[in-house]
């Protein structure tokens, strides 16, 4: 009964704007609309065709609320697969609220967060991965994240999951049928045939899991920390990347005492940049707090931009910094390339050979020389230089990643059972676990409580 109730909500932002949309969905949507909407050209709104727009006024009894246009969309070809009406009124907070109150007064109930998309899922128009892609589209912070979410909304992940589940259920059915009717069906040697598909499935699942690192970056951005000795040019670099004088730059060592954070996009790649205090041994209490903060931020970073002043020789402070970041992805930015070079580049080359996650480039934050080379290295380091709007699927949802990892574990157990010549019923148990784990992604193996929790994260009116 709760599912069959007609719901309504403001679907545009609760802020003054040019237009506001009140969305209504459910069996009584058109009937409720006909009670509050009076078209300029008299007609029975309950009889109008689907996908038509009508100009008129919203009334609460005899009290005119606003001038508007009503869009009528009849089931099943709507967002929710139910009758849907969208009232396009003026975009003031007060007027939108009054229109919504009038709609609720005449038979609708307030929609819960994400309930329109939830109904689209429950009514079978989209699966759960597509529903979550809707929220990802809304919250996209860069072009790559948007394109990735759009592909998922189109069903790229769903199609891959359905394909893998189809292979798994085929083998489960074959094994179960043979176990139920051993006189007419033999599965002698079936393990060898099954093993081929298991290895292929494991590879496909593994690729999706591996894509989650890139997916996280696409969605959230690369957590990037700029470190180096005082006066190496860290704040100057931040200003170049941001494109404005965001940080104070002076010749006085230790100017930056606290962290400074900015979110930027470089050639479509999102970076969450943190500028830090210069790292050195110091007796200054305040500067020491800044140095400790810099070290703390370094531990959780996805990328380290280690700025080195080429006009000064490397010293003990540099050695300490390099030791601290030796296990990180690091781009060494040899700054002040416009000055006389005193840095031992051979030492850095040796460091690059020891750690493939380290790259270096000569730049000048003053003249901007080498900045474009830095952009190329950045792109190559995280996306092998191939980040583009292609057909690759990126896993951006941690729920999906955990489900894939569970499926991978179950498939590995099937593989081991085959290699150990275990009975065939062992195969089917773990195959079913993998099947259920993959179903968890598209919403076919999901409890009601978790469904409600997922949609509670959506914005109101969506």
N, C-alpha and C positions, 0 to 999 in steps of 0.2 A: 504493500500500500504506500509506503514511504517513497518508493521508487516511482510510483505512478502519479505522485503529486506534481502540480505545475509549479515551477520555480522561476524566480526573477532576481536580477541583480544589475547594478550599474557595471558595465563592461569596459568603460573608459576610465582613465585616471580620475581620482577624486581631487580635481584641481580645476580652476577656471580655464576654459578653452573655447575654441570655436564651436565644437560640437560635442554632445554627450550621447551615449548609447545605453539604453536600458534593454536588456535581453530577457526574453521570456521563453521557456521551453516546457513542453508537456502537453497532455491531451487537451487541456482547456485553454491553451495559449490564445488561440484565435477568438474563442468565446470571450475571454477576459479582455482582450484588446478591443473587441466590439463594444464592450460596456464603457470603456474610457475614451475611445477615439471616435471623433466625429469628422468624417471626410468632408472636404470642401464641396465635392460633387457627391450628392446623396447616393448612397449605395449600401447594400447589405454586406458588411465586411466579412461575414461568415461564409459568403459565397464566392469571394474573389479568388482568382487563380493563384497558383504558387509562383514564387519569384516575381512578385509585382510590388511596386512602390506606390504609396498613396499619400497625398498631401492633405493635411487637416489640422485639428486641434485636439489636445488632451483636455478632458473635462473631468472634474470630480463633482458629480451631480450636475448642478447648473453653474458651477464655478470653473471658469476657464483657467487652465494651468499654464499651457504653453502651445506655441505653434510648432508643428513637427512633421516628419515624414515617417510613415510606418512601412516596414518591409515584412511581407508575409511569405513564409517558406513552409511548405507542407511536407510531412513525413512521406517516405523515409529518406528523401534526398536532402538532408540537412546535417548540420554539424553534429547533432545529438541523435539523429535518426528519429526524432520526435517532431511534432509541429513546433516551429520556432517563429517568434515575432521579435523584430528589433525596432524599437522606437528611437528615431534620431531626432533629438531635441537640442535646444541651445545648451552650450557646455558650461553653464554655471553650476557650482556645487549645490546651491539652494534649489534651483529649478530641477536638476537631476534627482535630487532627494525627494522633492515634491511629486515628481512623476512616478518614481519608484513606490513611494508611499501609496499613491492612488492605485497603482497596479496591485499591490499587496492587499489593499482594502477590498478589492473586487475579486479576490479568490486565489491569488498566488501566494506562495510562501517564500521567505528569503532563501536564496541559494547559499549553500555552504561553499567554502573555498574550493575551487577546482571542480565543482559539481557538474558543470556543463561538460567538461572533458571526461569526467568520471562516467557520465551517462553515455557518452560516445563509446567509451571502453566497454561498459556493461551491455550496451546494445549491439556490440560486435562490429562497429564501424572501424575502430582502430584497436590494436593490441596495446599492452601496457608499455612496451618500449616506445611506441609511437606517441602515446599519451605523455610520457616523460619528456619526449623530444619537444612537445609543445612548450613546456616550461623552459626547456633549454633555449629554444628560439627566443622567447621573451627576455631571458636573462643574458643572451649572447653579448659579449663585450668586444668582439672583433669579428672580422669577415670570415676567417677560417672556422671559428666556432659556429657561426651562423650557417655556413655551408654544410658543416658536419651534421648539425641538428636537422637541417632540411632533408638531407639524405636519409637520416633515421626516420623522420616523419613520413617520407615516401615509402618506407618499408625495407630499407637495405639490410638492417640488422634482423628484422623479423624474417625476411626471406632466407637469410643464412641460417638462422636458428631452425626454421621449419624444415629446411633441407637436411640438416644434420639429424633432427629428431626423426625424420622419415626413414633415414638409413638405419637408425637405432631400432625403431619399432619394427622394421622389417625383419631384423635378426631376432628380436625377442619373439615375434610371432612364429618364426621358423623353428626356433628352439622349443618353445612351449608346445607347438603342435606335435613335434616329434616326440616329446616327453609324454604327451597325452595319448599318442597312438603309435607306439614303437613298432607295432607289427607292420604298419604300412608306410612309415616314414623313418628313414635312417639319417642320423646326423654324424655317422662315423667320419672322422676327418674334418668335421665342420669348423673346428678351431682354426685350421690353416686358412680357410676362406675368410673367416671372420677377422683374423689378425690383420689382413690387408686393409680392411675398412677401418679397423680400430686405429691403426697407425695414421691413416689419412685423417680421421676425425680428431685425433690428438694434435696433429699438425695444425688443423684449422682452428681448433680451440686455443692452442698455444699462440697462434698469430693474433687472435683477438685479444688475448690477455696481454701480449706484448704491446699491442696498440694502445693500451690504457695509459702508458706513460706519456705518449704523445697526446692522447685524448685529454688527460689532466692538464697538460700545458695549454692545449687549445681552449679549454674551458676556463681555466683559472689564471693562466699566465705563468711565465717562468719567474720563480722567486730568485731575484738576482741581487747579490750583495757586492758593492764596490768596496774593496779594501786596499790597503797600502800604507806606506809610511807617511807621516805628516809632510805636506807640501809636495806630494807626488803628482797632484793634479786631479784628485778624485772628484772634488766639487766642480772643477772646470769641466770634467767629462760629463757629469750629471747635467750641467747646464746645456752642453752641446746636444745630448741625447733628448732632453726635454724640449729644447728649442727656446728657452728663455732663461733669464738670470734667476734661477730658483734657489741656488745656494750661494752663500757669501764666499767670495774668493779674495784672499790677501796673500802677501808674502810671509806673513807671520805663521810659523809652524803651530799646529794645534788649534786652528780656528774652529774647526768642526768638533764640537764636544758631545753632540747627541746624534741619533740617527735621523735621517730625513728620507721620507718615502714618497715615491711617485709611481703612477701607472702610465705606461706609454705603449705605443705600438710601433715596431720597426719592421717595415715591409710586411705588415699584416701579422707579425709575430708579437704576441702580448708579453710585456715584461713588467713585473712588479719590482721596481728598483729601490734599493735601500743604500743610501750614502752613509758611510760610517766615519767615526773618528779615526785619525791616523794611528796605526798600531806601532807603539814603541815603548820602551821602558821609561817610566816617568814617576816622579814623586808628587806631581800635582794631583791632589785628591779628585778634583772634578774631571780632569782629563783622564785619570785612571778609570773612573766610572764609565766614561765614553769608550775607552779601549775595551773594557770588559763587555760592554754591550755589543761592540763590533764582533768580538769573538763569539758571543752567544748567537748572533744573527747568522754568522758564518756556518755554524753547525747544521742549521736547518735549510740552507740555501740549495736551490737546484743548480745554480751557476754562480761562479765567483769571477768577478772582473778584478784582477789583480793589477793595479796601476803602479808602474815602476818609472821613476824619474831617470831617464837615460843619461842625464847630465851628472848623475852622482853614482859612485860605485856601490855595488851591493854590499851590505854589512850584516851584522848579527841580527838586526831586526828583520831584514829580508829572509834570512835563514829560518828564523822562528816562524815567520808567516808561511813560508813554503812548506815547512813541516806540518803546520796546522791545516793546510788545505790540500795535502798530497793525495787524499782519496776523493777529492771533489772534481767536478767538471770545471775547468779553469781556462779562461782566456787571459793571457798576460798581455797587458796593453803597455807597450814601451813608449811612454809619453815623452813629450818635449824632443821629438825627433828633429826639430828645427835647430836644436842646440848641439854643441860638441858632445859626442857619445863617449861615455866612460863605463857603461855596463858591459860586463863580460858575456857576450851573446853566446859564446861556445858553451858556457855553463848552462844557459837556458836550453840550448839545443840538446844537451845531454839529458836535461830534465824531461824534455818532450819525448825522447826516446824511451825513457823509463816509464812514462805514463801517457798512454794514448788519449786520455781524456784532457790533456793539456795542449793548448795551441797558443801561439803568440803572434802579435802583429805590431809594427811600429806605427805610431800615430802622433799627431800634434793636436791637443785640445785647443790650442791657440789658433792654428791655421786650418784646422779640420782635415789635414792630410791623413790618409789611412783610415778614415772613419768608414768609408764605403767598403774597404777590405774587411774591417771588423764586422760589418753587417753580413758579409758573405760567410765568414767563419762561423758566426752565430747561427745562421740558417743551416749550414752544413753540419754543425755539431749536434743540433737537436733533431733535424729532420733529414739528414743525409743529403741535403741540398735539393730534396724532391717534394717539399711541402707544396701541394697544389690542389685544385678542386678536381680530384680524380675520383675513381670508384672505390677507393679504399675505405673500409669501415673503421672508425675510431671509437673505442669504448671510453665514454666520458662519465659513466655512472658507476659508482663503487658497488652498488647492489648487483649490477650486471657482472662486474669483475669477480666478485665473490662467488656468484653462481657459476661462472665459467671455471673458476678454480676448483669448485666442488665437482663439476662435470669432468674436468681433467683428471682429478684424483680417481674417480670411479672408472674412467676409461683405462687408466694405468693399472687398476686392479684387475680389469678384464684381461688386459694384455698379459699380466703376470700369471693369471689363472690358466690362460692358454699355454704359456710357456712351461708351466708346472704340470700340465696334463690333468688339470682338475676336472671334475664332472661338469657337464654342460649347464646344469642348473645354477652353478656358481656364476657362469657367464651372464645368465638372464637377470640375476639379482643386481649385479653391479651395472648392467646395461640399463635396467629400469631406474636406478639411482641417477645415472647420467641423463636419462630422458627427463626425469622430474626436475633436475637441476636446470637444464636448458629451458624447460617449460616455465620455470620461475621467472625468467627474463621477460617473456612475452605475456605472462599473466595467466598461464593455463595450469599452474600448480601453486596457487597463491591463496592464503587465507583472507577472509574478509577484513580482519583487523589490520593486516599489513596494507591491503588496498586502501582502506580509509586513511591510514597514516601517510601513505604516499601522496594522496590527493589533498591532504590537509596542508601540504607545503605549497600548493598552488596559490596564485593570487585570486582575490575575489572577482567574480564575474567571468572567469575563464573555466 
